């Protein structure tokens, strides 16, 4: 039963971790199943270019929402929604697990706007906002021509990146074709977003599920805590929408608002459904308790049993009752089993974080310092937890592990990366067990010499 629980927990953890790499992405329902008609590149004078912003969706990869561009022309009978960051078979676990080791491939594509809205209404039931752009006819032609080119088969494929190449950044980069980013009226785009950081923005959107939030906190590296400007933060669809609403552009040599009108074109169909959706958490039936509660309970339990081990260690010679001998052996075996599992899992997670840090050097997951208290070498050290042989190397390793964990705990707020306070019980547990494993053999040897 315990093994089955651990397998399901490990699978769910990997699913959560890998899903973080494809936030603000969408599935194939948002791209066209038919080839684009690249011959119709011209628009009439009644054509409109809009930015469509979808609210947060139900699936974990939709937590950031979605951005897209709508091109509508009643004269030419055109009404298309162009999307970026679309990943094929995104609901398949295989896609998530592949994203652990490489950037998944995404495509740019289009679908009839009414079809996209109907699909979203049936599957997501979320709010949708349209912002019509205040740009010239020539700029509309330029955007539409580029979108048709971008969604051609030979041009649509690219590598997905959570903060640098997702649905919102794709829309933003298209708008740069006509958006006067450099004019003085938009100087706020290059101002600091402090005290907000990418980490704070991401975690704030995961408040409804503590396991997702903790997974993100574990994966995001020092890049997530670096100073960024407002333009950098537009990888969030919601931030992009707000930025557009206050931006300016040039139109016929005049400075005008970039967005001429904003309209809510879709709302949750029922307030009851909307309220239930807000309350519903993407929790796992076998992990109903918050991680902070589990971590704290584990810390208290481990500290209690470690204290018993220390007490039995010093009074071993005075114990005469047989049941106390049995109790000592049971506790030792229980804690040794815990040590093997604990150090192996922390080492495994630490090794994954280290590999991710190397692979994602320039991305938001790069420069991750969590491997300092999740030492990858714990994978090997786990198999030396139960050995009774006195070894200076083993003693030195576990003492070093304890010292490093104390350093991380004490200077947690001084590090260039935020170490979430929810991990503190795990760090203290590492200190307690590492200290015991390092000194217990020494104490046993000392007591034996005295006897």
N, C-alpha and C positions, 0 to 999 in steps of 0.2 A: 504493500500500500504506500509506504514512504517512498520507495523507488519510483512508483508511478506518479506520485505527487511531484517529486523532484524533476522527472522528465517533462511533465507538463509545464512546470514553472520555468525550466530552462528554455523550452520551446517558446513560451510566451515572452520571456525576457529577450530572446534573440529577435522575435518578431517586433517587439517594441523598439529595440535598438536599431534594427535595420530600417524600420518604417520612418525613422527620423531623417533618413537621407533623402526622402522623396516628399517632404512636406511641400504644400502649395503646388501639387501636381494634380493631374486629372487622368481619367481613363479614356479609352478609344471612343467612347460615346460622344466626345466633343470634337471629333474630327470627321471629315467627310468620307463616306464609303465609296464615293464616286470620284473620278478625276476632275480636277479643276478645269473650267473653260477659260484658258489663258488668252483667248482671242478677244474677249469682252473686257478690255482694260479701261475703257472710257466710262465716265460717269456723267449724269445730267446735272443741271444746275440745282436740282432738288435733293441731291445726294447728301447724306449725313454720315459722319464718322463719330462713333461713340466708344467710350470705355465702359465696359460692363464689369461690375464687381459683385461677385457672389459671396455671401456670408459663409461662415464656417460650416463645414459639412459634418456628416456623421462619422465617416471613416477617419482613422488616425492621420492618413496622409492628406486629408482635407481640412485639418484643424486651422490652417492659415486662410482658408477661403480660396478664391480663384479669380483671376483677372483675364479679360479677353477684349478683343476689339470687334465692334459691330460695324458693318458697312451696309447701309440701307439706301436704296434708290427706287422709289415707286415707279419712275418712268421706265427704267431698264429692268424692272422686276427682279431686283437684287436685294436680298436680305440674308446676309451671312454673318456667322460668328467665327472669328479667327482666334485660335487658341495656341499657346506655346506650352512647353513642358508637359506634353501629353505622353504618357508611358503605356505601352502595349501590355495587356494582361497584368495591369498593376495590382489587381486583387489576388493574384497568384502568390503564394508564399515563396515560390522560387525566385520571383523578381526581387522580393525584399532581401532574401539571403544573398543573392548575387550582388546587391548594392552594398553589402558589407565589405566587399573586396574591390569593387570597381564602380565608377560612376555609371549609373544606368543610362541607356540610350532613350532619348525622348524625341518627339517629332512636333513639328508645327503643322496644323491642319485646319480645316474649316468644315462647318456643318450649317445647314439651314437654321436660321435663328429660331423660328417657331419650334422646330424639332428639338433643339437644345433646351429651350425653356420648358417644353412638355416633359422631356426626360428628367430635367432637374426637379420639376414639380412632383413627379411621381416617385423619385428615388431619394431626394434630399429635403424637399419641403422647406427651403431656406429663402431668406430675403435676397433680393437682387436690385442693384442700383445702376442706373444708366446716366452717364455724363456725356452730353453732346459737346463736341469740341468746337471752339470758335476759331476756325481756320479758313483760309481761302480755298477756292475751288481747285487751284493748282496744287495746293498742299494735300487736298483730299485725293486728287489723282495720283500724286506721288506716293501716298501711303497705300492706296489700293493696289497700285502697280507693284509695289514692294511686297505686299502681302501675297499677291498671286505668285510672284516669283519665289517667295520663301516657302510656299506650300507645294511647290512642284516636287516631284519624287526625288530628284537629284539634289535638292537643296534643303529638304525638310528635316533631315536627321542631324542631331547634335547630342553632346554629352550634357546630362542633367546635373545641376549643382544647386543645392538648397538655397544659397544666398547670392550666387552670381549668375545663375542661368535657370530660372524657374519661370512660371507663367507671368508673374508680375514684372520681372526684369525684361522678359521678352517684349511685353507691351511697352514698357518704359523706353527700351532701345529703339523700337519702331517710332515712337513719338519724338525721339530726338531728331528725326529727319526734318521735323517742322517746328519743334519746340525750341524757343530761343533760350537755351539753358544759360548762356553766358551773359545775358543782359542784366543790368544792375537791379531790375525789379525782382529778379529771382535769386538775389544774393543769399537768401536764407537757406537755399538748397545746400550750400557749402558751409553752413554754420554747424557747430557741434550739436549732436543730439543729446549730450550729457544733461542729466544724469542717467538717461536711458542708454542701455547697451543692447547689442543683439541678443545676449543671453537673457536679459530681463524681459525683452519683448517676446522671445520665444516661450519662456517659462510662464509668462502671464497668460498665454493662450492655452496652457495645459493645466490650468487650475482645477478643472473639473475631474481630472484623473491624476492622482498622486503618483501612480506607478509610471505613467507616461512622463510626468514632470521630472521624476527622479532619474529616469533613463536619459532624458535630455540633459539634465544637470551633470550626469556622469560622462556623457559623450562630448559636450561642448568644451573646447580648449581655451587657451589664453586669447585666441582671436575673438572669442565671443565677449571678452571683457575689455577689448581695446576701444579707444575713442573712435567714434564714427560720426559722419555728418548725416544730415537728413536725407540727402540723395542716396546714400548707402543703405538707409533703412527702408527704401522703397521696394525691397524684395518681399515685403509684406503687402498683399493686395490692399488691405485697409489703409495702410500708410500711404501707398501710391494714390489712392482715391482722395485722401485728405490733402495731399500735396498738390494734386491737380486742381483741387477746388480753390486753392489760394494762389495759384501761379498765374503769371502773365505771359503774353506772347505778343509778337508783332503782326499786325494785320493792316495792310495798306498804309504802311509807315506810321501807324498809330499803336500805342500800347493798350492792349485790351485783355480782359480775363481770358485765360486759356479755355475755361469751361463756360459755355453760354447758358446751359440749363442742366438741372439735375432732377431726376425723377425716379421714384421707387416703382419699378415695373413688375415686381413680384414680391409677395409677402407670404409668410406661412399661412396655409389655408385655414387654419383654425387656431385660435388662441389657446385652446385646451391642448392641442397637439404641440404647440410651441412651448407651453409651460412644461409639459411632460418631457419634451426633448431636452429642455434646459436642465431638468432635474436628473435625467437619465445619464449615468456615467458609463463609460466604456470600461467597466470593471470585469475582472475574470471571476467566474463563480467559485473557483478554488483559491482565490486571493481577495477575499472580501475586506480584509483588514488593511488599514493604511500601513505603508512601509515604516513610518516612524514608530508606530506601535509595535510592529514585529521586531524592529531593530532594538528598541528599548527593552522589550521583553527578553530578547536573546542576550543582551548585555547583562541584565540583572541575573538571569539564570546562569550564565557562564561565570560571572563573578562569584555567585553563591557556591557553585560546585568547585570552583578553583580554591575558594577559601576553605572548603571542606578538605580538599586534597592537601593543602598546606598544613591544616590542623592534624590530619591523619599522619602526615609525614613526620611531625615532631613527636607525636605520641604513639608511634607505631610499636615501640618496645613495651609500652605500658598496656596495650590492648590485650586482654585475655579472653574476652568473649568471642566465640566463633562467629556469631552473626555480625559482629563489628568487622572482623576480617573479611567476611563476604561482602559487606557493604563497601568497604574500602576498595576491594577488587572491582565491584560493579561500577563504582564512580570513576575509577581509573580507566576502565575499559570504555565507559561512555564518553569521557572527555577525550581520550585518545582517538576514538572514532570521530568525534566532533572536530578535533584538530586536523585530521587528515582531510576531511571534507571541506572545512573552513579554509585552510591554507591552499588547498588545490583549487577551489573555486575563485578565491581572491587572486591567485596567481594566473589563472586562466583569463579572468576578466582584465587583469593588468596587462597580460601579453597582448590581448586584443586591442586595448587602448594604446599600447606602445606602437603596435603595427599601424593602427589608424592614425596616430600622431605623425608617423613617418610618411604615410601615404597622403595625408591631407595637410601637408606642411603649410600651404597658403590659404586653406579653407577654414571655415569656422570650427571644424573639429581638430584642427592642428594645434600643436603646442600644448597638449593635454597633460597636466601635472598630476592627475589622479593616480597615475601608475606609481607615484612615490609611496603611497600607502597601500596600493594594490600591487605589490612587487611581483613582477613576472617570475622571478626565481622561486617564489613560493610553491610553484608547481613541483619543483624538485624537492624543496624542503619538506613538503607534506609527507614524503615517504620516510623521513627521518624523525617524525614526531614520536613514534612509539619505541624507537630503539633505546635500549638501556645502556648501551655502550657509551662510556664517557669520552667525548670528543671535543677538543678545543675549537675545532672548525664549526661544529654544530652550535656550540655555546656562543661563539662569536657571531654567527649568523643571526640567531634569534635575538641576541642583545642588540645587534645593529638594526634589526627589524623594529624592535621596541623603540630605540632612540629616534629612528626616522619618523615613526608614527607620532611620537611625542612632539617632535619638531613641527610636523604638519598640523597637529592639533593646536599647539601654542601659537604658531605664526600663521594660522589659517587665514586671517583677515589681512595679513601683510603680503601674501603671495600675489603674483601678477594674475592669478586665476582664482575665481571664487570657488571655494570648496563648500558645497552645500552643508548646512548644519545638520541635515538629516543623516549624514554619514558619520557624525561624531560617535554614536554608540558602536559602530563597526570599528572605527579607528581605536577607540578605547578597548574594545574586545581584543583587537590585535595586540595592543600593548600588554594587556593582562596575560594572554596565553603565551605570547613570545617571552615575556619575563619569566613565567613559570617554567616553560620548556628550557630556557637557558640556565636557570638557577637550580631547578629541582635535582638534576644529576649531581651538581656540586654539593648541595645540601645533603643528599643521600650519602655521598662519598665521605663527607665530613662526619656525619653521624655514625657511619660504619667504623671510621678510624677511631672515634671516641670510645666505641663499645669494645 
